[in-house]
Amino acid sequence: MADKKVKNTYVKLQITNSLLDLLKTKELKAISISDLTSTAQVSRVSFYRNFDEKEDVLKEYLYKLVGDWYAESQESGSTSEDEILGSLFGHFSKNKDFYLLLSQRNLFYLLKDMLKELFGPKPEYPNFGAYVAAYFSYGLFGWIEEWFARGMQETAEEMTTLLKNRDLNQ
């Protein structure tokens, strides 16, 4: 059983790396499953055993990156909003190439979905709490999306300070 898991991990890694490479030169919709599996040197069956569609490859990779960030932030003991935001912007800086690729290929909505899942409203929240969580998660996404669109000119620390101060005249 362990051998199958190792093989499956290898296949997923090949598919993920190949898709990221192909996205550097093509839009997602222009990449066929045949192109992807050929580049990854795996079979179509291997692709469909692991993913339903190409977008799922990116979602899984995004979840891994964000999951790694979240685990690191928990281990570091970051508890204040400022520490968590600073850590998050640091994560985006560290993984700049991937997030820029998502932005350039009009796939940044995948990040919005992830942020909503992490910071957005939950069914158990009272109405006001849900509205505040929605405001925060969508607002945070807007800051991040615009930061990437403007070429990430500020450092992660500067972005955290700007968000904390929310001074729109700077």
Salt bridges, closest charged atoms under 4 A:
ASP21 OD1 - LYS24 NZ 3.46
GLU27 OE2 - ARG105 NH1 3.01
ASP35 OD2 - LYS26 NZ 3.30
GLU55 OE1 - LYS59 NZ 3.56
GLU60 OE1 - LYS12 NZ 3.22
ASP68 OD2 - LYS64 NZ 2.62
GLU72 OE2 - LYS94 NZ 3.84
GLU81 OE2 - ARG166 NH2 3.74
ASP82 OD2 - LYS164 NZ 3.41
GLU146 OE2 - ARG150 NE 2.84
